């Protein structure tokens, strides 16, 4: 079994071995059962009697082993048999059995939350917090915290009574038990300053712990409670106490150093005084890995002050002569960022940059020019005397950003550079071959030169540039900007001066980039992945809040008893899936991990990161009773050598996703999944890689793949065809076709006011109108139909009577601002529906007819 061979056919024979007295053999049998119970649920019942018997064995190891194994077998039929043994084990005399049973309650809650509540397991868990064994307390806290994260209502609240018990247990339990307790305590809000100080006093000894996780959890806890302390002296003393343990973390191995540095990066943004005197520990060592060096640079910039800037600049100057190009670039940029941050030290920073430029190392020079451009923006009319030095390096520039920065400097200070026209002309020779970034800067700089020196040379240059940027280019941004300049210059040169030569806003220091509310949230998650990614947990982890049974009066009428946490818009991350209205379309699964077909509607799919990892739970916005229609099967198992793929495009809160469900009906593990889309009408392409974990035989994985539009467009008339290719490491490439439903592209801003709708309808010529009859469609419940259309961003505008028929008007819009105006004519309850569409893009109308036919079929 361990080497991956399928030995499930021996299930009954192995189950017979459970009766053995040999503990080692029993453990092996239990491991086998955990692995194969999912694929043989009916046979797994055979093992129940032995489990129940083992849970009453005189040996506490066997009692704990039985309960642990039953909790790991995620088969619904076995769950009910687990309750009685679990209740006994929660009150067992042996603490080892009790601590194992505590974790088992969290596992059971994940399988069947209602059962846990009905059988009073939550109360038993809360009782364990008063247990006299610290490990039992720690496991009870861990289980309650896990349950709280997956629940929509308050389950685990720390009171003053609980607080003293947890602080007492903290001194005696193992290091991971301490982490669980400290994390729970960090969520506790002290009533006043005195209580906060008392808690901190009890936790401070943890700062001397050898385990890094305990230290960081203690720091998090202290930072949270410090918010309530008003005494400046107490805060100063606490900051002094926190510095040595944080510094000690930097003597660990590089991976731990990196995690510590990412956390310190956040801490110094909130409390810079903690490490203000420890700047030397962040100086880079020659043998530090590059990821540690980069992080140390960031912290050095944040800790740089007028008191230590000379020390820091000496370090940065040293780094700028190293061999690692990326590190050198970051060091040069760091010098510039210090200049922007510290006004009094700006001159010293610029002197260092000029010394580095004189070394004539190409990538150093280019990076220096990029950051000097920002310094000019920060201190206008202050350091322009160095432009001559910069111009000496013109011939060596070959990177787009450096070229663009130098061109910006020449254009911005054209009146101070005698040969500005010659310098720009040297760039103009290769204008068509330059990257867009450089072309845009050249265009603007040439216009600035012309406005500042309207002589014959610049006049000829502006003609050449405008001609190249309007006639010779395919870049719409460049073309649009050139046309705007052209019209400005030809109609009103004075207005052009006001626009192009207007005073620029002064840029600020970007060393503390994080918003204060985001920083507070990240500090509340110190010592977790969130503090390493510098993203809030919901940006990369999706968790289901399991809908709890509640009395009807607990919720206002029409409200949703389910609750979901889901990712935010960040770096391609999934959008939130909270529903705006009671009748909105149920949201589909986000990501998932390997799991059997779920027995209840909230599936047990553990997964992470927007399609990124394997440990978050699939979000549902609806209560546990609702279920989405199944995804259409696009690659049946018979055609995919046992791999079945179901998929459909869907829209969740303003973003298009490709919802996929993979079923592994083969006898082998499948991994390394990748996906590709052929060119298509809407230019659909993945926003990131397909994130599917390794799939064991018999497993099911669902995932949401974020999509971008208008990137991969096909030529020719619009088509609903979407050609998809999926591959993995074990099988050939599978090709299948899907159908694009245009309504997934309907945007939230498609609603029109009635007057605007009428005006747009009249302004479009009759040639932009097309109609179609649907003789088979019968509208019996118009309200339900309106709700279905509204859920896809098809907005109802008005209704009128025409003879004995009802006429309904709708508006919607697809990306790039293309509106569709829709007229539906029907006699309610009678077959036959007529649809007329007016739109500037009439070629899209057939796709909209298909979507309407799908949505209006009852």
Secondary structure, DSSP 4 states (H G I P E B T S, - for coil): -TTS---GGGHHHHHHGGG-S-HHHHHHHHHHHHHHTTTTHHHHGGGHHHHHHHTT-SSHHHHHHHHHHHHH---HHHHHHHHHHHHHHHT-SSHHHHHHHHHHHHHHHHH-HHHHHHTTHHHHHHHHTT-SSHHHHHHHHHHHHHHHHTBSS------HHHHHHHHHHHTTS-HHHHHHHHHHHHT---SSHHHHHHHHHHHGGGGG-S-HHHHHHHHHHHHHHHTT---HHHHHHHHHHHHHHHHHHTTS-HHHHHHHHHHHHHHHHH-GGGGTT-GGGGSPPTTS-HHHHHHHHHHHHHH--TTTHHHHHHHHHHHTTSS-HHHHHHHHHHHHHHHHH-GGGHHHHHHHHHHHHHTT-HHHHHHHHHHHHHHHHHSTTTSGGGHHHHHTTGGG--SHHHHHHHHHHHHHTGGG-TTHHHHHHHHHTTGGGS-HHHHHHHHHHHHHHHHH--SHHHHHHHHHHHHHHHTS---HHHHHHHHHHHHHHHH-HHHHHHHHTPPPPPP---SS-S-HHHHHHHHTTTTSHHHHHTS-GGGT--EEEBPPP--GGGS-TT--S-EEE---SSTTPPPP---SSTTSPPPPP----SBPPPSSSS---EEEHHHHEEEEEPP--S-TT--PPPPPEEE-TTTTTTEEEEEEEEEETTEEEEEEEEEE-SSS-B---EEEE--BTT--EESS------B-TT-EEEEEEEEESSSSBPPSS---EEEEEEE-SSS--EEEEEE--GGGG--TT----HHHHHHHHHHS-GGGEEEEEEEEEE-S-HHHHHHHHHHTT-EEEEEEEETTEEEEEEEEEEGGGEEEEEEEEE-TTSEEEEEEEE-S-GGGHHHHHHHHHHHH--
